[in-house]
Amino acid sequence: MNLKKLETFIMVVEKNSFSEAAAALKSSQPSVSLKIKSLEDELGFELLDRGAAGIKPTSAGMLVYTAAKDIAKRWRMLEGELGEFQGTLTGTLAIGASTIPGTYLLPGWVKKFRSLFPKVDVKIEIGDSKKIIEKLQNHQIDAAIIGMKVESRLLKSTSVAVDSLVLVTPEDHPLIHTASANFSQLQQYDFVLREEGSGTRKMMERYLAEKGLSLEDLKIAVSIGSTEAVIAAVEAGLGISFISRLAAMPAEKAGRIKIVDTFEPYEREFCLVTHSDAENRLIIRQLSEIVSTDQ
């Protein structure tokens, strides 16, 4: 049995689509279809129900999917162990990250990792924290870097960096000239928010709660799916927002927005999250060492 066939089958089940699986695997749809057909012929079972509602695994397909996930996980562990035995590191490292660490921190860490272990194929996926953790739990990625700790006995969270939320406004906003921080003032102005599931939004909710406010107390103008889109919306005058200082500083330097320093920043941690049973994999240990010592 070919591992590539199993990986292709896993991707088709998780994407619920041959075409999306082909795109994710950087392959062609006919090639994906051939691998699935070959796997079905080899096992002697129909693994996918190709109905009008989409592609779903059959009962046999679910058994194969569960086993294939375990085989792929064990294979990645074996690659790391063999690399350690040979004195070099090989294999694939899939990292998921939320927008801020994925944009402003992860590229530098990956560059350092690749300089030390050039034979490792690193794959990066950026998304909101909730979706990234779901992918980690489903073993679709090996590690996650997000803006919150995860409470789970199956996952391990390690603080690797610190950032802060700051209030940002358009350049000519009245809050720029406020003499002192008065959080009740925030209720007068339209707000631009990150989408639900975003680590930045969750931190903003906690920050407001400490000040006796909630999102329901604010005038929400729009919710947007990326920090850069929030910055563009603030710049255009759609509202104000709390965003990462890492993202706000270059935008302020470029004259796009203003950081209101009278409103104290709210610190948050970025965490490396891994499977508890994978923390001893060499490839995970090396990634952890790089991101933990580069603070």
C-alpha positions in Angstrom: 0.0 0.0 0.0 1.2 3.5 -0.9 1.3 6.2 1.7 0.5 8.8 -0.9 -2.8 7.0 -1.6 -3.7 7.2 2.0 -2.7 10.9 2.3 -4.8 11.6 -0.8 -7.8 9.7 0.6 -7.5 11.7 3.9 -7.5 15.0 2.0 -10.5 14.1 -0.1 -12.5 13.1 3.0 -11.5 16.3 4.8 -12.0 18.6 1.9 -15.2 16.8 0.8 -14.1 17.5 -2.8 -11.7 16.0 -5.3 -10.9 19.4 -6.8 -10.1 21.0 -3.4 -8.1 18.0 -2.4 -6.1 18.2 -5.6 -5.4 21.9 -5.0 -4.3 21.3 -1.4 -2.0 18.5 -2.6 -0.7 20.6 -5.5 -1.8 17.8 -7.8 -4.4 17.3 -10.6 -8.0 16.1 -10.1 -7.5 13.1 -12.5 -4.4 12.1 -10.5 -6.4 12.3 -7.2 -9.2 10.3 -8.7 -6.8 7.6 -9.9 -5.2 7.3 -6.5 -8.6 6.9 -4.8 -9.7 4.3 -7.4 -6.4 2.4 -7.0 -6.9 2.4 -3.2 -10.5 1.1 -3.5 -9.3 -1.7 -5.9 -6.5 -2.6 -3.6 -8.8 -2.9 -0.5 -11.8 -4.3 -2.4 -14.2 -1.8 -1.0 -15.9 1.4 -2.2 -14.6 4.0 0.2 -16.5 7.1 -1.0 -20.1 7.8 -1.6 -20.2 10.2 -4.5 -23.8 11.5 -4.2 -25.6 14.6 -5.2 -25.0 16.1 -1.7 -21.2 15.7 -2.2 -18.5 13.3 -1.3 -18.8 11.3 1.9 -16.9 8.3 3.2 -18.8 5.0 3.3 -18.8 2.9 6.4 -15.7 1.1 5.2 -14.3 4.5 4.2 -14.6 5.8 7.7 -12.6 2.8 9.0 -9.9 3.4 6.4 -9.9 7.1 7.2 -9.4 6.6 10.9 -6.6 4.0 10.2 -5.0 6.2 7.6 -4.8 9.2 10.0 -3.0 7.0 12.5 -0.7 5.6 9.9 0.2 9.0 8.6 0.9 10.2 12.2 3.1 7.2 13.0 5.0 7.7 9.7 5.8 11.4 10.6 7.0 10.2 14.0 9.2 7.6 12.3 10.7 10.2 9.9 11.7 12.2 12.9 13.2 9.3 14.7 15.1 8.2 11.7 16.4 11.7 11.2 17.6 11.7 14.8 19.3 8.3 14.2 21.1 9.6 11.1 22.1 12.9 12.7 19.9 14.9 10.4 16.3 16.0 10.3 14.0 15.2 7.4 10.3 15.0 6.7 7.5 17.5 6.7 6.5 20.1 9.3 3.0 21.6 9.0 2.5 24.7 11.1 -0.8 26.5 11.5 -0.9 30.1 12.8 -3.4 32.8 13.5 -3.0 36.0 11.5 -0.7 38.1 13.7 2.0 35.5 14.7 1.7 34.0 11.2 2.4 37.3 9.6 4.8 39.0 11.9 6.6 36.2 13.9 6.5 32.9 12.1 8.4 33.9 8.9 11.5 34.7 11.0 11.2 31.5 13.0 10.8 29.4 9.9 13.8 31.0 8.3 15.9 30.1 11.3 14.5 26.6 11.3 15.2 26.1 7.6 18.7 27.3 8.0 19.3 24.6 10.5 17.3 21.9 8.9 17.1 22.5 5.2 15.9 19.0 4.4 12.6 19.5 6.3 9.7 20.6 4.1 7.8 23.3 6.0 4.2 24.0 5.2 2.4 27.0 6.8 -1.4 27.6 7.0 -2.8 30.9 8.2 -6.3 31.1 9.7 -8.3 32.1 12.7 -7.3 30.6 16.0 -10.4 28.4 16.3 -9.9 26.8 12.9 -6.2 26.3 13.4 -6.8 24.4 16.7 -9.4 22.3 15.0 -6.9 21.3 12.4 -4.3 20.5 15.1 -6.8 18.3 16.9 -7.6 16.5 13.7 -3.8 16.0 13.0 -4.0 18.1 9.8 -1.1 20.1 11.1 1.7 19.3 13.5 1.9 22.5 15.6 0.0 25.8 16.0 1.0 29.3 17.0 -2.0 31.3 18.2 -2.8 34.2 20.5 -4.3 32.2 23.4 -3.6 29.2 25.6 -5.5 26.1 25.0 -6.9 24.2 28.0 -6.8 20.5 27.1 -5.1 17.4 28.3 -4.5 16.3 24.7 -2.7 19.5 23.8 0.2 21.3 25.3 0.5 25.2 25.2 3.8 26.9 25.7 4.2 30.7 25.8 6.7 31.8 23.1 6.1 35.6 22.6 4.3 38.6 24.0 2.3 41.2 22.1 -0.3 43.8 23.2 -3.6 45.1 22.0 -3.7 48.9 21.3 -6.5 51.2 20.4 -6.2 52.6 16.8 -8.1 55.3 15.1 -8.1 57.3 11.8 -5.5 60.1 11.8 -8.0 62.9 12.5 -10.0 61.1 15.2 -11.1 63.1 18.4 -9.7 60.3 20.7 -6.1 61.2 19.6 -6.3 64.4 21.7 -8.0 62.9 24.7 -6.3 63.8 28.0 -6.9 60.6 29.8 -8.3 57.1 29.2 -12.1 57.0 29.7 -13.5 53.8 28.4 -17.1 55.0 28.5 -16.0 57.3 25.6 -15.6 54.3 23.4 -19.3 53.8 23.3 -19.7 57.0 21.3 -17.8 55.7 18.2 -18.2 53.0 15.6 -16.0 49.9 16.0 -14.4 47.6 13.5 -13.9 44.1 14.7 -12.1 40.9 13.7 -14.4 38.0 12.9 -15.7 35.5 15.6 -13.1 32.9 16.4 -10.2 35.3 16.1 -7.8 35.4 18.9 -7.6 39.2 18.7 -11.3 39.5 19.1 -11.3 37.2 22.1 -8.6 39.2 23.8 -10.5 42.4 23.0 -13.6 41.0 24.7 -11.5 40.1 27.8 -10.0 43.6 27.9 -13.4 45.3 27.7 -14.7 43.0 30.4 -12.0 44.1 32.8 -13.1 47.7 32.1 -16.8 46.9 32.7 -17.8 46.8 29.0 -18.8 44.2 26.5 -19.2 44.1 22.7 -22.9 44.7 23.2 -22.1 48.1 24.7 -20.2 49.2 21.5 -21.5 50.4 18.1 -20.2 47.7 15.8 -19.9 49.0 12.3 -18.4 45.9 10.6 -16.7 42.6 11.4 -13.7 41.7 9.1 -11.7 38.6 8.5 -8.1 39.9 8.8 -6.1 42.4 10.7 -4.9 44.2 7.6 -8.5 44.6 6.5 -9.3 46.1 10.0 -6.4 48.5 9.5 -7.7 49.5 6.1 -11.2 50.0 7.5 -10.0 52.2 10.3 -7.8 54.2 7.8 -11.0 54.7 5.7 -12.9 56.1 8.7 -15.3 53.1 9.2 -14.5 53.0 12.9 -11.9 52.5 15.6 -10.5 49.1 16.9 -8.1 47.3 19.2 -5.5 45.5 17.2 -2.0 44.0 17.7 0.8 46.4 18.3 2.9 44.3 16.0 0.5 45.2 13.2 -0.3 48.7 14.3 3.2 50.1 14.5 4.2 49.7 10.7 0.7 51.0 9.8 1.2 54.1 12.0 4.7 54.7 10.7 3.3 54.7 7.2 0.8 57.4 8.2 -2.3 55.2 7.8 -3.6 55.1 11.4 -2.9 56.5 14.9 -2.2 54.5 18.1 -4.0 56.2 21.0 -1.4 55.9 23.8 -3.7 57.2 26.5 -5.5 53.9 26.5 -3.2 51.4 28.1 -2.1 48.5 26.0 -3.4 45.0 27.0 -0.7 42.4 26.9 -1.3 38.9 25.5 0.8 35.8 24.9 1.4 33.9 21.7 1.6 30.2 22.4 3.0 27.2 20.6 0.4 24.5 20.8 1.3 20.8 20.1 -0.2 17.4 20.7 0.8 16.2 24.2 1.8 12.8 22.7 4.0 14.5 20.0 6.1 16.8 22.2 9.1 14.3 22.1 9.2 14.2 18.3 12.5 15.6 17.3 11.0 17.9 14.7 8.6 19.4 17.3 11.4 19.7 19.9 13.6 21.6 17.5 10.7 24.0 16.5 9.9 24.6 20.1 13.5 25.4 21.0 13.7 27.9 18.1 10.5 29.8 18.9 11.1 29.7 22.7 14.7 31.0 22.6 14.0 33.7 20.0 12.0 36.0 22.4 
